[in-house]
């Protein structure tokens, strides 16, 4: 049995990580001050990692078995 909400959650998580990578790239390339760019990237990574890990911890506590969808 394949669970559709879990698949959608992991797709969303992957998109969040890809988007974060794009944001980091643009901060690095378009900032004029490299020291400030490094500080901004570090701040962004810290906050993003905290929010992503909090989301993951909460998602692991959900009883995913209540969604009994089958894909054939």
MITIVEX-252974 format. One record per residue: x, y, z of N, C-alpha, C in turn. Coordinates in steps of 0.05 Angstrom, whole numbers, padded with zeros to 5 digits, always signed. Layout:
<pts>
XYZXYZXYZ
...
</pts>
This chain:
<pts>
+00017-00023+00000+00000+00000+00000+00018+00025+00000
+00012+00043-00018+00027+00068-00020+00010+00090-00009
+00021+00106+00008+00006+00127+00021+00011+00154+00007
-00010+00165-00005-00008+00189-00020+00001+00213-00003
-00010+00218+00021-00001+00241+00037+00029+00240+00044
+00040+00216+00048+00069+00215+00054+00085+00222+00029
+00077+00212+00006+00091+00219-00019+00090+00249-00024
+00066+00261-00020+00064+00290-00024+00081+00305-00004
+00082+00296+00021+00099+00309+00041+00128+00308+00033
+00138+00286+00024+00166+00284+00016+00172+00300-00009
+00153+00302-00028+00156+00319-00051+00158+00348-00042
+00140+00356-00024+00141+00384-00013+00167+00389+00001
+00177+00370+00017+00202+00373+00031+00226+00376+00011
+00225+00361-00010+00246+00363-00030+00245+00390-00044
+00221+00400-00050+00219+00426-00062+00228+00448-00043
+00224+00446-00017+00234+00465+00002+00264+00465+00002
+00277+00442+00001+00306+00441+00001+00318+00453-00025
+00305+00447-00048+00314+00458-00073+00311+00488-00073
+00289+00498-00063+00284+00527-00062+00304+00540-00044
+00311+00528-00021+00331+00539-00003+00358+00541-00017
+00365+00520-00033+00390+00521-00048+00390+00544-00068
+00367+00549-00081+00366+00571-00100+00369+00598-00086
+00357+00601-00062+00360+00625-00047+00388+00630-00039
+00402+00609-00029+00430+00611-00022+00447+00619-00046
+00442+00607-00068+00457+00614-00092+00454+00644-00099
+00429+00653-00098+00425+00681-00106+00436+00701-00085
+00435+00693-00060+00448+00710-00040+00478+00712-00045
+00490+00689-00051+00519+00689-00056+00528+00704-00081
+00512+00701-00102+00520+00713-00128+00514+00743-00128
+00492+00752-00117+00483+00780-00121+00489+00799-00098
+00500+00789-00076+00508+00807-00054+00535+00820-00062
+00537+00846-00057+00562+00860-00063+00582+00856-00041
+00574+00854-00016+00592+00851+00006+00593+00821+00014
+00615+00808+00009+00618+00779+00014+00615+00772+00043
+00626+00789+00061+00624+00783+00090+00594+00783+00099
+00579+00802+00089+00551+00803+00095+00536+00780+00082
+00544+00772+00059+00532+00749+00045+00535+00724+00062
+00559+00720+00072+00565+00696+00089+00548+00697+00114
+00546+00720+00126+00530+00722+00150+00500+00717+00144
+00490+00728+00122+00462+00724+00114+00457+00695+00108
+00475+00682+00094+00472+00653+00088+00471+00637+00113
+00489+00643+00132+00490+00628+00157+00464+00632+00173
+00454+00656+00173+00429+00662+00187+00406+00647+00174
+00405+00648+00147+00384+00635+00132+00385+00605+00137
+00409+00593+00136+00412+00564+00140+00404+00556+00168
+00411+00572+00188+00404+00566+00215+00374+00566+00220
+00361+00587+00211+00331+00589+00214+00317+00568+00197
+00326+00564+00172+00313+00544+00155+00316+00516+00166
+00340+00510+00176+00345+00483+00187+00327+00478+00212
+00325+00499+00229+00308+00496+00253+00279+00491+00244
+00269+00507+00226+00241+00504+00217+00236+00477+00203
+00255+00469+00186+00252+00444+00172+00252+00420+00191
+00271+00421+00210+00272+00398+00229+00248+00398+00248
+00238+00422+00255+00214+00422+00272+00190+00411+00256
+00188+00418+00231+00167+00408+00214+00169+00377+00211
+00193+00367+00207+00198+00339+00205+00191+00324+00231
+00199+00336+00253+00193+00323+00279+00162+00322+00284
+00148+00342+00277+00119+00342+00280+00106+00323+00260
+00117+00321+00236+00105+00303+00216+00110+00274+00224
+00131+00268+00238+00136+00240+00246+00118+00232+00269
+00106+00251+00283+00087+00245+00304+00058+00240+00294
+00053+00246+00269+00026+00242+00258+00022+00213+00252
-00002+00203+00259-00009+00176+00253-00017+00174+00224
+00002+00167+00206-00004+00167+00178-00021+00144+00169
-00025+00125+00187-00042+00101+00180-00071+00108+00176
-00080+00131+00186-00108+00138+00183-00115+00144+00154
-00094+00150+00138-00099+00155+00109-00094+00129+00095
-00115+00115+00088-00112+00088+00076-00117+00088+00046
-00103+00104+00031-00106+00105+00003-00089+00084-00011
-00101+00072-00031-00087+00052-00047-00083+00062-00075
-00059+00056-00087-00054+00063-00114-00049+00037-00129
-00064+00032-00150-00060+00007-00166-00048+00013-00192
</pts>
